[in-house]
Amino acid sequence: MTEQKPMTVHVLQHSHELDGCDETKLIGVYSSRASAEDAQQRLRLQPGFSDHPDDFALDAYELDIDHWMEGFVSDRC
């Protein structure tokens, strides 16, 4: 029996600080890094994003596994 390679998706987000609070936008989830990078290049020219062109984050995630396995504490902004 052959073991399947885990499926990976690429998540593109944009985060910046606004009035002392972090503001994060989920841009999209893509099947390839190249597709996510293409989206980032398109959005870098749009209003708002063009003011913060270096605030994009692109991460790869394997599906069907936990990526955050600890609790959390909330800080109100």
C-alpha positions in Angstrom: 0.0 0.0 0.0 1.4 3.4 -1.0 1.3 6.2 1.5 -0.3 9.4 0.1 1.6 12.7 0.2 -0.3 15.2 2.4 -2.2 17.8 0.4 -0.9 21.3 0.9 -2.7 24.6 0.5 -1.2 28.1 0.4 -2.9 30.8 2.5 -2.4 34.5 1.7 -3.2 37.1 4.3 -2.6 40.8 4.8 -2.0 42.2 8.2 -1.2 45.8 9.4 -1.8 47.9 12.4 -4.8 50.3 12.4 -5.4 52.6 15.3 -3.3 50.4 17.6 -5.0 47.2 16.6 -3.9 44.5 14.2 -6.2 44.3 11.2 -5.9 41.0 9.2 -7.6 40.0 6.0 -7.7 36.5 4.6 -7.1 37.1 0.9 -7.4 33.5 -0.3 -6.5 29.8 -0.1 -4.7 28.6 -3.2 -3.7 25.2 -4.6 -0.1 26.3 -5.4 2.4 28.8 -4.2 2.6 30.4 -7.7 -1.2 31.1 -7.7 -0.9 32.8 -4.3 2.1 34.8 -5.4 0.1 35.9 -8.5 -2.7 37.1 -6.3 -0.3 39.0 -4.1 1.2 40.8 -7.1 -2.3 41.8 -8.3 -3.4 43.1 -4.9 -0.2 45.1 -4.2 -1.5 47.8 -6.6 -5.0 48.1 -5.0 -6.0 50.9 -2.6 -5.0 50.2 0.9 -2.7 47.3 0.0 -0.5 49.7 -2.0 0.0 51.6 1.2 1.3 48.4 3.0 2.8 46.3 0.2 5.2 44.4 2.5 2.5 43.3 5.0 1.4 40.2 3.1 2.0 36.7 4.6 2.0 33.5 2.6 2.1 30.2 4.4 1.7 26.6 3.4 -0.5 24.3 5.4 -1.0 20.6 5.2 -4.7 19.6 5.3 -6.3 17.4 7.9 -3.8 18.1 10.7 -3.9 20.5 13.7 -1.7 23.6 13.2 -2.4 25.2 16.6 -2.4 22.8 19.5 -2.1 25.1 22.4 -4.6 27.4 24.2 -4.7 31.1 23.9 -5.2 34.3 25.8 -7.0 37.3 24.3 -5.8 40.8 24.6 -8.5 43.3 23.9 -7.5 46.0 21.5 
